[in-house]
Amino acid sequence: MAYSKDASSRQKNRTHQGFDMFVKMFTVGMMATNCFLVGDTEAGEAMIIDPGFDGETEARTIINEVERNKFKVKYIINTHGHPDHNGGNRFLKNYTKAPILIHEHDASLLRDPPADRQLRDGDSVKVGNLELRVIHTPGHSRGSIVLLSSDVVFSGDTLFAGSIGRYDLPGGSLDELVNSLKTRLLTLPDYVKVYPGHGPVSTIGEERRHNPFLQNFSWTVFG
C-alpha cells in the first residue's frame, strides 16, 4: 500500500471518562508509518506511539507539537519491534528522557537504545487521566500489541483500514494473526475508533462491515 507522507491529523476525543484525549497523527518515514502524540492536555502529560521517523525534520515537527502543548512526554511506546515503528527512539529518548516500552516478545529487536520496560498483556500505561490497556496481538510479530482506551484503539500493524498486517515476516504467523483479530479486536464495540500503524483512521464497525479480510477467515494467502 502507498500512503501520503505528509498526512497529519489533530483531534480531541471526548472519552467515556469525561475528559478530552489529545491525539495528533504524524505520517513519517519511508514506510509512511503513523506516529501518534497522545496525551491529557489538562495534566500536561503525553506519550509518543511508534516514532518511525528517519530524519531530523520529521523529528522536529513532533517535538514542536510537544512544546506547543507544553507536554511532558512520559513514555515512548513501540507497538512492535520493526524498524519503521521505532527508528526515532534514540532521538526522542535523548530529547525527552522518557523510557521506551515494548512487549517482552519483541524487546530483543531493540538494541540501540534497548527497551526500558517490557510490556505484557493486561498492563496499562497512564498519562494524566488517560489510561491505555496493553493487549497482546501476535501475528504480525511475536510481540505485536494494540493500545486500548474506552473508545479508541491504536492498532499498530495488526489492523488497518481495509486490510490487515503482514504475517510473512520473521516472527509472523497467520494463525496467530487471525486469532488476534477474532478474539482481541473484533470483540470490541463498533464505535471504537481505530488509529492504525499505516493508512487512514477507521472504526471497528467500519472494519467489521467492510474490511474484506475480516468478512471470513477462509482465505490463506495475504492479498
N, CA, C and O of each residue as an XYZ file, in Angstrom:
892
protein
N       0.831     -1.186      0.000
C       0.000      0.000      0.000
C       0.870      1.242      0.000
O       1.969      1.224      0.554
N       0.402      2.313     -0.607
C       1.133      3.573     -0.604
C       0.295      4.614      0.126
O      -0.900      4.760     -0.132
N       0.937      5.332      1.037
C       0.249      6.343      1.799
C       0.998      7.664      1.689
O       2.216      7.675      1.516
N       0.275      8.782      1.789
C       0.895     10.096      1.751
C       1.761     10.307      2.974
O       1.336     10.034      4.097
N       2.985     10.796      2.761
C       3.903     11.006      3.869
C       3.626     12.283      4.636
O       4.120     12.435      5.754
N       2.861     13.204      4.083
C       2.674     14.477      4.766
C       1.340     14.547      5.509
O       0.928     15.615      5.961
N       0.679     13.415      5.629
C      -0.607     13.407      6.311
C      -0.422     13.631      7.802
O       0.489     13.073      8.413
N      -1.269     14.431      8.374
C      -1.290     14.597      9.825
C      -2.697     14.965     10.229
O      -3.442     15.561      9.451
N      -3.062     14.607     11.454
C      -4.374     14.971     11.950
C      -4.267     15.263     13.432
O      -3.458     14.675     14.149
N      -5.104     16.185     13.868
C      -5.118     16.555     15.273
C      -6.559     16.499     15.728
O      -7.427     17.161     15.161
N      -6.805     15.713     16.744
C      -8.176     15.544     17.203
C      -8.196     15.517     18.716
O      -7.222     15.143     19.370
N      -9.347     15.929     19.257
C      -9.608     15.717     20.665
C     -10.785     14.772     20.760
O     -11.855     15.059     20.224
N     -10.605     13.659     21.428
C     -11.627     12.640     21.548
C     -12.198     12.696     22.958
O     -11.487     12.469     23.937
N     -13.486     12.999     23.050
C     -14.145     13.025     24.354
C     -14.316     11.589     24.820
O     -15.059     10.824     24.204
N     -13.645     11.216     25.890
C     -13.658      9.831     26.337
C     -14.845      9.563     27.249
O     -15.527     10.479     27.707
N     -15.065      8.288     27.494
C     -16.125      7.906     28.423
C     -15.781      8.304     29.851
O     -16.661      8.331     30.711
N     -14.499      8.618     30.120
C     -14.116      9.088     31.440
C     -14.405     10.579     31.602
O     -14.266     11.118     32.700
N     -14.806     11.254     30.515
C     -15.251     12.625     30.629
C     -14.169     13.673     30.458
O     -14.339     14.795     30.935
N     -13.062     13.356     29.798
C     -12.063     14.375     29.517
C     -11.632     14.229     28.066
O     -11.862     13.200     27.431
N     -11.001     15.281     27.556
C     -10.573     15.285     26.163
C      -9.202     14.645     26.020
O      -8.221     15.126     26.587
N      -9.141     13.565     25.266
C      -7.868     12.920     24.955
C      -7.295     13.580     23.710
O      -7.937     13.606     22.661
N      -6.114     14.098     23.828
C      -5.443     14.735     22.697
C      -4.780     13.665     21.842
O      -4.051     12.818     22.360
N      -5.028     13.697     20.533
C      -4.371     12.787     19.598
C      -3.927     13.592     18.384
O      -4.738     14.269     17.753
N      -2.650     13.517     18.060
C      -2.187     14.049     16.782
C      -1.399     12.965     16.075
O      -0.513     12.339     16.656
N      -1.736     12.751     14.805
C      -1.094     11.721     13.995
C      -0.130     12.369     13.011
O      -0.475     13.326     12.318
N       1.077     11.830     12.966
C       2.092     12.248     12.004
C       2.436     11.040     11.135
O       2.736      9.971     11.668
N       2.400     11.185      9.834
C       2.782     10.086      8.950
C       4.229     10.313      8.526
O       4.543     11.295      7.853
N       5.110      9.387      8.930
C       6.550      9.649      8.878
C       7.309      8.479      8.244
O       6.813      7.356      8.162
N       8.526      8.787      7.803
C       9.444      7.751      7.354
C       9.143      7.230      5.965
O       8.110      7.542      5.371
N      10.076      6.422      5.456
C       9.944      5.883      4.104
C       8.778      4.915      3.967
O       8.263      4.714      2.867
N       8.353      4.308      5.084
C       7.240      3.368      5.055
C       5.903      4.016      5.432
O       4.906      3.324      5.641
N       5.895      5.361      5.518
C       4.660      6.097      5.835
C       3.978      5.534      7.082
O       2.807      5.153      7.061
N       4.741      5.496      8.151
C       4.239      4.995      9.431
C       3.474      6.089     10.155
O       3.879      7.251     10.143
N       2.382      5.720     10.779
C       1.632      6.664     11.609
C       2.239      6.700     13.010
O       2.243      5.701     13.730
N       2.743      7.858     13.373
C       3.268      8.120     14.713
C       2.243      8.984     15.433
O       1.687      9.907     14.838
N       1.984      8.695     16.711
C       0.933      9.396     17.440
C       1.484     10.078     18.692
O       2.228      9.487     19.475
N       1.097     11.327     18.848
C       1.283     12.044     20.105
C      -0.065     12.011     20.806
O      -1.059     12.521     20.289
N      -0.091     11.408     21.987
C      -1.350     11.149     22.689
C      -1.203     11.659     24.118
O      -0.225     11.343     24.796
N      -2.163     12.439     24.571
C      -1.994     12.959     25.907
C      -3.243     13.531     26.541
O      -4.335     13.515     25.973
N      -3.033     14.037     27.744
C      -4.044     14.729     28.532
C      -3.558     16.169     28.667
O      -2.605     16.441     29.396
N      -4.220     17.095     27.959
C      -3.739     18.475     27.944
C      -3.860     19.135     29.313
O      -3.019     19.961     29.670
N      -4.881     18.791     30.082
C      -5.034     19.401     31.394
C      -3.910     18.984     32.331
O      -3.411     19.796     33.110
N      -3.515     17.729     32.257
C      -2.423     17.240     33.108
C      -1.052     17.592     32.541
O      -0.054     17.576     33.261
N      -1.006     17.913     31.240
C       0.268     18.254     30.621
C       1.180     17.064     30.420
O       2.402     17.213     30.406
N       0.601     15.876     30.263
C       1.392     14.657     30.089
C       1.001     13.957     28.794
O      -0.155     14.002     28.371
N       1.994     13.304     28.166
C       1.736     12.644     26.889
C       2.641     11.439     26.709
O       3.608     11.241     27.445
N       2.293     10.636     25.703
C       3.130      9.535     25.247
C       3.267      9.661     23.737
O       2.421     10.266     23.078
N       4.325      9.091     23.197
C       4.511      9.039     21.751
C       4.522      7.578     21.343
O       5.303      6.782     21.863
N       3.644      7.232     20.403
C       3.492      5.849     19.947
C       4.092      5.714     18.553
O       3.735      6.466     17.646
N       4.984      4.778     18.382
C       5.568      4.403     17.085
C       6.272      5.557     16.361
O       5.826      5.985     15.297
N       7.371      6.059     16.935
C       8.133      7.116     16.260
C       8.999      6.538     15.143
O      10.188      6.289     15.338
N       8.408      6.330     13.992
C       9.099      5.682     12.882
C       9.813      6.636     11.951
O      10.145      6.268     10.824
N      10.057      7.861     12.401
C      10.691      8.835     11.509
C      12.168      8.505     11.311
O      12.799      7.854     12.144
N      12.700      8.978     10.176
C      14.098      8.686      9.854
C      14.852      9.948      9.473
O      15.855      9.886      8.762
N      14.367     11.099      9.947
C      15.052     12.349      9.645
C      14.758     13.405     10.683
O      13.742     13.341     11.376
N      15.650     14.384     10.794
C      15.515     15.419     11.820
C      14.324     16.329     11.573
O      13.734     16.845     12.522
N      13.964     16.533     10.311
C      12.827     17.413     10.014
C      11.542     16.852     10.601
O      10.778     17.580     11.235
N      11.300     15.565     10.395
C      10.108     14.935     10.960
C      10.176     14.928     12.482
O       9.173     15.168     13.154
N      11.353     14.655     13.020
C      11.509     14.669     14.471
C      11.170     16.033     15.046
O      10.477     16.132     16.058
N      11.658     17.080     14.402
C      11.421     18.424     14.896
C       9.941     18.787     14.842
O       9.449     19.495     15.721
N       9.222     18.313     13.823
C       7.787     18.576     13.730
C       7.059     18.013     14.944
O       6.174     18.662     15.501
N       7.433     16.814     15.347
C       6.798     16.185     16.509
C       7.173     16.922     17.788
O       6.311     17.183     18.627
N       8.441     17.257     17.945
C       8.881     17.968     19.141
C       8.218     19.339     19.230
O       7.862     19.785     20.321
N       8.050     20.006     18.098
C       7.361     21.303     18.108
C       5.948     21.176     18.658
O       5.477     22.038     19.400
N       5.272     20.083     18.283
C       3.910     19.872     18.784
C       3.919     19.582     20.282
O       3.038     20.036     21.011
N       4.913     18.829     20.738
C       5.062     18.580     22.175
C       5.232     19.899     22.909
O       4.563     20.144     23.913
N       6.116     20.744     22.420
C       6.398     22.014     23.082
C       5.213     22.969     22.992
O       4.937     23.700     23.943
N       4.514     22.972     21.866
C       3.365     23.847     21.693
C       2.283     23.557     22.733
O       1.606     24.466     23.212
N       2.133     22.288     23.070
C       1.112     21.880     24.035
C       1.642     21.764     25.455
O       0.920     21.371     26.371
N       2.924     22.114     25.627
C       3.551     22.084     26.959
C       3.435     20.706     27.607
O       3.185     20.587     28.807
N       3.622     19.668     26.789
C       3.551     18.307     27.292
C       4.881     17.863     27.896
O       5.954     18.229     27.418
N       4.784     17.083     28.937
C       5.904     16.273     29.394
C       5.691     14.876     28.832
O       4.688     14.235     29.146
N       6.612     14.394     28.009
C       6.479     13.061     27.427
C       6.936     12.035     28.459
O       8.102     12.006     28.854
N       6.001     11.199     28.885
C       6.301     10.210     29.920
C       6.760      8.877     29.355
O       7.520      8.155     30.000
N       6.293      8.541     28.124
C       6.614      7.232     27.556
C       6.804      7.328     26.052
O       6.175      8.146     25.380
N       7.678      6.480     25.537
C       7.811      6.204     24.107
C       7.416      4.746     23.939
O       8.050      3.863     24.517
N       6.379      4.484     23.156
C       5.842      3.124     23.057
C       5.947      2.637     21.625
O       5.553      3.335     20.690
N       6.479      1.434     21.458
C       6.521      0.774     20.149
C       5.487     -0.345     20.147
O       5.502     -1.210     21.023
N       4.577     -0.328     19.149
C       3.580     -1.394     19.086
C       4.182     -2.721     18.653
O       3.574     -3.773     18.853
N       5.370     -2.681     18.062
C       6.139     -3.886     17.768
C       7.558     -3.455     17.409
O       7.876     -2.266     17.403
N       8.405     -4.439     17.109
C       9.826     -4.156     17.008
C      10.370     -3.862     15.633
O      11.588     -3.783     15.476
N       9.535     -3.697     14.634
C      10.040     -3.423     13.288
C      10.577     -1.998     13.193
O      10.007     -1.079     13.781
N      11.674     -1.809     12.455
C      12.352     -0.500     12.436
C      11.491      0.666     11.984
O      11.718      1.797     12.413
N      10.501      0.414     11.121
C       9.675      1.537     10.661
C       8.762      2.073     11.752
O       8.065      3.066     11.542
N       8.759      1.421     12.927
C       7.961      1.903     14.048
C       8.810      2.388     15.219
O       8.270      2.851     16.224
N      10.113      2.287     15.099
C      10.949      2.705     16.226
C      12.228      3.427     15.817
O      13.120      3.618     16.643
N      12.327      3.833     14.540
C      13.541      4.486     14.069
C      13.878      5.760     14.816
O      15.043      6.157     14.850
N      12.881      6.420     15.424
C      13.121      7.658     16.150
C      13.300      7.483     17.644
O      13.358      8.471     18.377
N      13.388      6.250     18.108
C      13.512      6.011     19.553
C      14.694      6.761     20.171
O      14.551      7.425     21.197
N      15.850      6.648     19.537
C      17.049      7.254     20.110
C      16.897      8.772     20.230
O      17.185      9.347     21.279
N      16.443      9.418     19.153
C      16.273     10.866     19.176
C      15.322     11.276     20.295
O      15.632     12.171     21.082
N      14.159     10.617     20.365
C      13.168     11.006     21.360
C      13.629     10.721     22.775
O      13.371     11.509     23.685
N      14.308      9.605     22.967
C      14.798      9.306     24.313
C      15.834     10.341     24.753
O      15.830     10.782     25.903
N      16.712     10.723     23.838
C      17.715     11.732     24.180
C      17.060     13.071     24.496
O      17.511     13.795     25.384
N      15.996     13.399     23.769
C      15.350     14.694     23.949
C      14.431     14.709     25.169
O      14.443     15.666     25.942
N      13.636     13.655     25.344
C      12.605     13.666     26.388
C      13.023     12.966     27.674
O      12.448     13.215     28.734
N      14.024     12.089     27.586
C      14.445     11.239     28.718
C      13.368     10.234     29.109
O      13.452      9.614     30.170
N      12.360     10.070     28.260
C      11.270      9.140     28.559
C      11.713      7.703     28.308
O      12.526      7.460     27.416
N      11.195      6.747     29.076
C      11.519      5.340     28.858
C      10.856      4.791     27.605
O       9.793      5.254     27.193
N      11.501      3.794     27.006
C      10.981      3.108     25.827
C      10.288      1.833     26.270
O      10.865      1.029     27.003
N       9.041      1.644     25.823
C       8.232      0.492     26.201
C       7.904     -0.334     24.966
O       7.578      0.203     23.908
N       7.998     -1.655     25.120
C       7.664     -2.580     24.041
C       7.306     -3.921     24.670
O       7.739     -4.213     25.785
N       6.525     -4.736     23.975
C       6.169     -6.045     24.520
C       7.407     -6.917     24.700
O       8.363     -6.828     23.930
N       7.373     -7.745     25.712
C       8.535     -8.561     26.054
C       8.993     -9.462     24.896
O      10.185     -9.752     24.792
N       8.085     -9.905     24.034
C       8.475    -10.808     22.956
C       9.175    -10.103     21.798
O       9.790    -10.761     20.959
N       9.091     -8.781     21.741
C       9.801     -8.025     20.707
C      10.947     -7.194     21.277
O      11.633     -6.488     20.537
N      11.152     -7.274     22.577
C      12.172     -6.433     23.212
C      13.566     -6.683     22.657
O      14.384     -5.766     22.590
N      13.838     -7.919     22.260
C      15.172     -8.252     21.744
C      15.458     -7.571     20.409
O      16.611     -7.503     19.984
N      14.417     -7.067     19.744
C      14.604     -6.384     18.469
C      15.107     -4.955     18.644
O      15.561     -4.330     17.685
N      15.028     -4.443     19.859
C      15.538     -3.105     20.159
C      16.905     -3.233     20.816
O      17.049     -3.892     21.846
N      17.907     -2.599     20.214
C      19.261     -2.724     20.757
C      19.907     -1.379     21.059
O      20.657     -1.261     22.028
N      19.633     -0.374     20.253
C      20.345      0.882     20.423
C      19.407      2.055     20.152
O      19.338      2.551     19.028
N      18.687      2.498     21.182
C      18.765      2.061     22.576
C      17.863      0.856     22.848
O      16.927      0.604     22.090
N      18.133      0.118     23.907
C      17.276     -1.012     24.270
C      15.997     -0.536     24.950
O      15.855      0.639     25.288
N      15.081     -1.463     25.141
C      13.849     -1.141     25.850
C      14.138     -0.880     27.323
O      15.013     -1.509     27.919
N      13.398      0.049     27.895
C      13.499      0.324     29.330
C      12.476     -0.471     30.131
O      12.688     -0.762     31.308
N      11.369     -0.819     29.487
C      10.313     -1.584     30.171
C       9.697     -2.537     29.184
O       9.383     -2.159     28.056
N       9.520     -3.781     29.605
C       8.898     -4.785     28.763
C       7.448     -4.977     29.186
O       7.150     -5.255     30.347
N       6.559     -4.822     28.217
C       5.132     -4.890     28.483
C       4.608     -6.319     28.363
O       5.190     -7.165     27.684
N       3.502     -6.553     29.039
C       2.791     -7.822     28.947
C       1.301     -7.548     28.748
O       0.811     -6.458     29.043
N       0.602     -8.548     28.247
C      -0.833     -8.427     28.059
C      -1.504     -8.049     29.375
O      -1.245     -8.666     30.408
N      -2.368     -7.033     29.339
C      -3.083     -6.603     30.529
C      -2.430     -5.464     31.276
O      -3.041     -4.877     32.169
N      -1.183     -5.138     30.922
C      -0.547     -3.967     31.527
C      -1.291     -2.706     31.119
O      -2.073     -2.721     30.169
N      -1.051     -1.630     31.825
C      -1.627     -0.348     31.446
C      -0.549      0.721     31.471
O       0.439      0.627     32.200
N      -0.770      1.742     30.651
C       0.127      2.881     30.569
C      -0.730      4.124     30.767
O      -1.738      4.306     30.086
N      -0.324      4.976     31.702
C      -1.170      6.105     32.079
C      -0.421      7.415     31.954
O       0.716      7.542     32.408
N      -1.077      8.401     31.326
C      -0.600      9.786     31.306
C      -1.769     10.654     31.733
O      -2.828     10.626     31.106
N      -1.585     11.418     32.786
C      -2.700     12.189     33.310
C      -3.871     11.293     33.644
O      -3.715     10.296     34.349
N      -5.059     11.647     33.135
C      -6.255     10.836     33.355
C      -6.478      9.787     32.275
O      -7.458      9.043     32.308
N      -5.559      9.737     31.323
C      -5.703      8.797     30.208
C      -4.961      7.501     30.523
O      -3.773      7.508     30.845
N      -5.678      6.404     30.423
C      -5.083      5.088     30.642
C      -5.310      4.215     29.415
O      -6.446      4.048     28.969
N      -4.239      3.663     28.874
C      -4.316      2.745     27.750
C      -3.935      1.350     28.226
O      -2.928      1.159     28.909
N      -4.763      0.379     27.851
C      -4.506     -1.009     28.230
C      -3.753     -1.720     27.119
O      -4.074     -1.565     25.940
N      -2.758     -2.493     27.497
C      -1.951     -3.256     26.551
C      -2.654     -4.568     26.240
O      -2.963     -5.345     27.143
N      -2.907     -4.811     24.949
C      -3.487     -6.079     24.503
C      -2.489     -6.730     23.555
O      -2.139     -6.155     22.524
N      -2.039     -7.912     23.898
C      -1.078     -8.641     23.073
C      -1.805     -9.219     21.864
O      -2.770     -9.969     22.009
N      -1.330     -8.861     20.661
C      -1.970     -9.326     19.420
C      -0.904     -9.909     18.485
O      -0.609     -9.308     17.452
N      -0.333    -11.042     18.819
C       0.702    -11.621     17.952
C       0.140    -11.993     16.583
O      -1.063    -12.192     16.418
N       1.034    -12.079     15.618
C       0.653    -12.424     14.251
C       1.496    -11.671     13.257
O       2.124    -12.278     12.389
N       1.523    -10.342     13.367
C       2.435     -9.544     12.547
C       3.855     -9.723     13.058
O       4.799     -9.806     12.273
N       4.001     -9.781     14.352
C       5.255    -10.146     15.021
C       4.874    -10.837     16.312
O       3.714    -10.794     16.723
N       5.847    -11.479     16.960
C       5.542    -12.201     18.201
C       5.073    -11.254     19.298
O       4.246    -11.618     20.134
N       5.606    -10.039     19.289
C       5.305     -9.102     20.361
C       4.414     -7.945     19.952
O       4.437     -6.902     20.606
N       3.638     -8.091     18.902
C       2.733     -7.014     18.500
C       1.696     -6.752     19.586
O       1.187     -7.678     20.218
N       1.394     -5.470     19.790
C       0.357     -5.085     20.739
C      -0.548     -4.048     20.105
O      -0.185     -3.398     19.125
N      -1.743     -3.903     20.684
C      -2.580     -2.735     20.455
C      -2.783     -2.074     21.808
O      -2.640     -2.710     22.852
N      -3.119     -0.782     21.776
C      -3.315      0.003     22.993
C      -4.741      0.521     22.999
O      -5.160      1.217     22.074
N      -5.490      0.181     24.046
C      -6.929      0.413     24.069
C      -7.339      1.326     25.210
O      -6.989      1.089     26.367
N      -8.099      2.390     24.869
C      -8.824      3.154     25.880
C     -10.278      2.711     25.797
O     -10.580      1.689     25.182
N     -11.175      3.467     26.409
C     -12.576      3.056     26.402
C     -13.177      3.093     25.000
O     -14.077      2.308     24.699
N     -12.696      3.992     24.136
C     -13.320      4.128     22.819
C     -12.334      4.400     21.698
O     -12.732      4.854     20.625
N     -11.052      4.130     21.927
C     -10.008      4.317     20.922
C      -9.033      3.155     21.023
O      -8.690      2.716     22.121
N      -8.584      2.656     19.866
C      -7.535      1.636     19.866
C      -6.449      2.038     18.874
O      -6.731      2.382     17.726
N      -5.208      1.986     19.339
C      -4.048      2.178     18.481
C      -3.598      0.782     18.065
O      -3.052      0.029     18.871
N      -3.835      0.444     16.789
C      -3.790     -0.962     16.372
C      -2.464     -1.398     15.770
O      -2.335     -2.546     15.345
N      -1.470     -0.509     15.723
C      -0.184     -0.914     15.171
C      -0.339     -1.499     13.788
O      -1.088     -0.978     12.961
N       0.381     -2.601     13.535
C       0.281     -3.263     12.232
C      -0.558     -4.537     12.300
O      -0.377     -5.450     11.495
N      -1.475     -4.591     13.265
C      -2.399     -5.722     13.337
C      -3.615     -5.493     12.449
O      -4.033     -6.393     11.720
N      -4.184     -4.287     12.508
C      -5.398     -3.979     11.735
C      -5.253     -2.617     11.073
O      -4.847     -1.647     11.712
N      -5.587     -2.551      9.786
C      -5.608     -1.310      9.025
C      -7.022     -1.063      8.501
O      -7.881     -1.943      8.562
N      -7.247      0.127      7.995
C      -8.496      0.406      7.280
C      -8.495     -0.377      5.974
O      -7.723     -0.079      5.063
N      -9.356     -1.371      5.890
C      -9.481     -2.168      4.677
C      -8.455     -3.261      4.513
O      -8.423     -3.913      3.469
N      -7.621     -3.484      5.496
C      -6.598     -4.514      5.355
C      -6.148     -4.983      6.737
O      -6.683     -4.556      7.761
N      -5.165     -5.860      6.741
C      -4.584     -6.380      7.983
C      -3.069     -6.432      7.821
O      -2.545     -6.217      6.728
N      -2.376     -6.717      8.910
C      -0.925     -6.750      8.877
C      -0.363     -7.964      8.158
O      -1.013     -9.004      8.047
N       0.856     -7.806      7.675
C       1.564     -8.940      7.077
C       1.904     -9.969      8.154
O       2.072     -9.635      9.327
N       2.001    -11.218      7.728
C       2.379    -12.291      8.644
C       3.509    -13.132      8.077
O       3.825    -14.194      8.613
N       4.131    -12.652      6.973
C       5.171    -13.430      6.303
C       6.577    -12.944      6.653
O       7.546    -13.333      6.001
N       6.695    -12.096      7.679
C       7.988    -11.629      8.138
C       8.447    -12.493      9.314
O       7.625    -13.186      9.913
N       9.732    -12.471      9.661
C      10.203    -13.262     10.811
C       9.374    -12.975     12.063
O       9.156    -11.817     12.419
N       8.921    -14.023     12.719
C       8.082    -13.875     13.904
C       6.604    -13.763     13.603
O       5.784    -13.738     14.521
N       6.247    -13.695     12.314
C       4.848    -13.595     11.931
C       4.169    -14.949     11.876
O       4.828    -15.980     11.736
N       2.846    -14.943     11.986
C       2.073    -16.182     11.951
C       0.650    -15.875     11.528
O      -0.025    -15.063     12.162
N       0.184    -16.516     10.459
C      -1.192    -16.340     10.013
C      -2.171    -16.794     11.084
O      -3.131    -16.085     11.387
N      -1.940    -17.967     11.658
C      -2.863    -18.479     12.672
C      -2.975    -17.521     13.851
O      -4.073    -17.264     14.345
N      -1.846    -16.996     14.298
C      -1.875    -16.078     15.433
C      -2.543    -14.759     15.070
O      -3.273    -14.191     15.882
N      -2.301    -14.266     13.858
C      -2.926    -13.021     13.440
C      -4.441    -13.164     13.379
O      -5.167    -12.305     13.880
N      -4.918    -14.232     12.776
C      -6.363    -14.467     12.702
C      -6.953    -14.551     14.101
O      -8.012    -13.980     14.363
N      -6.282    -15.252     14.995
C      -6.778    -15.368     16.366
C      -6.822    -14.010     17.057
O      -7.774    -13.700     17.773
N      -5.783    -13.204     16.838
C      -5.760    -11.872     17.445
C      -6.900    -11.011     16.940
O      -7.557    -10.321     17.719
N      -7.140    -11.049     15.629
C      -8.222    -10.264     15.048
C      -9.584    -10.721     15.573
O     -10.427     -9.896     15.925
N      -9.793    -12.025     15.624
C     -11.086    -12.564     16.015
C     -11.371    -12.373     17.497
O     -12.496    -12.047     17.878
N     -10.356    -12.574     18.339
C     -10.603    -12.615     19.778
C     -10.231    -11.338     20.521
O     -10.692    -11.124     21.642
N      -9.409    -10.489     19.920
C      -8.957     -9.294     20.632
C      -9.500     -7.999     20.032
O      -9.714     -7.032     20.763
N      -9.727     -7.961     18.719
C     -10.191     -6.723     18.079
C     -11.661     -6.772     17.654
O     -12.400     -5.817     17.891
N     -12.086     -7.855     17.040
C     -13.487     -7.934     16.604
C     -14.456     -8.091     17.765
O     -15.669     -8.038     17.563
N     -13.956     -8.281     18.956
C     -14.806     -8.320     20.153
C     -15.073     -6.924     20.708
O     -15.880     -6.765     21.624
N     -14.399     -5.908     20.158
C     -14.599     -4.537     20.627
C     -15.875     -3.949     20.024
O     -16.320     -4.394     18.966
N     -16.467     -2.951     20.689
C     -17.692     -2.323     20.151
C     -17.431     -1.594     18.835
O     -16.309     -1.170     18.560
N     -18.475     -1.456     18.032
C     -18.359     -0.817     16.725
C     -17.872      0.625     16.803
O     -17.197      1.099     15.889
N     -18.208      1.331     17.890
C     -17.869      2.758     17.968
C     -16.390      3.011     18.230
O     -15.943      4.152     18.114
N     -15.624      1.996     18.574
C     -14.215      2.209     18.906
C     -13.465      2.694     17.668
O     -13.492      2.049     16.620
N     -12.797      3.835     17.805
C     -12.022      4.412     16.710
C     -10.692      3.688     16.594
O     -10.046      3.397     17.601
N     -10.284      3.395     15.362
C      -9.048      2.666     15.088
C      -8.009      3.628     14.516
O      -8.202      4.210     13.449
N      -6.904      3.782     15.248
C      -5.748      4.528     14.753
C      -4.677      3.499     14.369
O      -3.993      2.977     15.250
N      -4.519      3.199     13.087
C      -3.625      2.112     12.672
C      -2.186      2.582     12.479
O      -1.896      3.778     12.484
N      -1.295      1.610     12.310
C       0.116      1.899     12.111
C       0.439      2.474     10.754
O       1.491      3.090     10.580
N      -0.444      2.288      9.784
C      -0.310      2.860      8.437
C      -1.706      3.144      7.910
O      -2.653      2.427      8.236
N      -1.840      4.189      7.094
C      -3.105      4.457      6.431
C      -4.081      5.254      7.275
O      -3.740      5.721      8.361
N      -5.308      5.408      6.763
C      -6.290      6.290      7.405
C      -6.933      5.693      8.648
O      -6.886      4.487      8.893
N      -7.538      6.593      9.422
C      -8.269      6.221     10.633
C      -9.585      5.553     10.246
O     -10.165      5.859      9.204
N     -10.049      4.637     11.097
C     -11.303      3.932     10.837
C     -12.003      3.688     12.168
O     -11.681      4.316     13.177
N     -12.959      2.773     12.157
C     -13.611      2.305     13.375
C     -13.719      0.785     13.308
O     -13.612      0.185     12.238
N     -13.928      0.187     14.451
C     -14.129     -1.261     14.482
C     -15.360     -1.636     13.658
O     -15.347     -2.638     12.942
N     -16.423     -0.835     13.758
C     -17.636     -1.132     12.994
C     -17.412     -1.098     11.498
O     -17.891     -1.967     10.770
N     -16.676     -0.083     11.035
C     -16.378      0.010      9.601
C     -15.580     -1.202      9.141
O     -15.852     -1.764      8.080
N     -14.614     -1.596      9.924
C     -13.787     -2.738      9.526
C     -14.566     -4.043      9.619
O     -14.384     -4.929      8.784
N     -15.405     -4.171     10.589
C     -16.220     -5.380     10.708
C     -17.121     -5.543      9.481
O     -17.322     -6.651      8.984
N     -17.660     -4.414      9.003
C     -18.608     -4.467      7.893
C     -17.935     -4.512      6.524
O     -18.448     -5.157      5.609
N     -16.787     -3.835      6.368
C     -16.268     -3.602      5.025
C     -14.863     -4.133      4.767
O     -14.460     -4.221      3.608
N     -14.118     -4.481      5.774
C     -12.761     -4.980      5.545
C     -12.845     -6.389      4.950
O     -13.336     -7.302      5.613
N     -12.376     -6.585      3.715
C     -12.549     -7.895      3.075
C     -11.837     -9.022      3.810
O     -12.245    -10.179      3.707
N     -10.783     -8.703      4.546
C     -10.043     -9.742      5.260
C     -10.755    -10.183      6.531
O     -10.394    -11.199      7.125
N     -11.774     -9.419      6.953
C     -12.498     -9.768      8.165
C     -13.867    -10.364      7.885
O     -14.581    -10.741      8.814
N     -14.236    -10.452      6.623
C     -15.562    -10.987      6.291
C     -15.652    -12.473      6.586
O     -16.683    -12.968      7.042
N     -14.580    -13.167      6.325
C     -14.456    -14.557      6.745
C     -12.972    -14.865      6.789
O     -12.159    -14.118      6.244
N     -12.629    -15.941      7.424
C     -11.229    -16.283      7.588
C     -10.881    -17.587      6.864
O     -10.056    -18.374      7.329
N     -11.536    -17.794      5.707
C     -11.260    -18.995      4.923
C     -10.081    -18.821      3.990
O      -9.563    -19.800      3.453
N      -9.645    -17.567      3.788
C      -8.512    -17.301      2.893
C      -7.225    -17.752      3.561
O      -7.155    -17.845      4.787
N      -6.216    -18.029      2.764
C      -4.936    -18.483      3.318
C      -3.769    -17.680      2.793
O      -2.644    -17.847      3.264
N      -4.015    -16.804      1.819
C      -2.935    -16.026      1.219
C      -3.220    -14.544      1.409
O      -4.313    -14.076      1.090
N      -2.251    -13.809      1.923
C      -2.396    -12.368      2.094
C      -2.392    -11.674      0.739
O      -1.498    -11.890     -0.079
N      -3.425    -10.818      0.503
C      -3.525    -10.138     -0.757
C      -2.836     -8.799     -0.780
O      -2.850     -8.115     -1.804
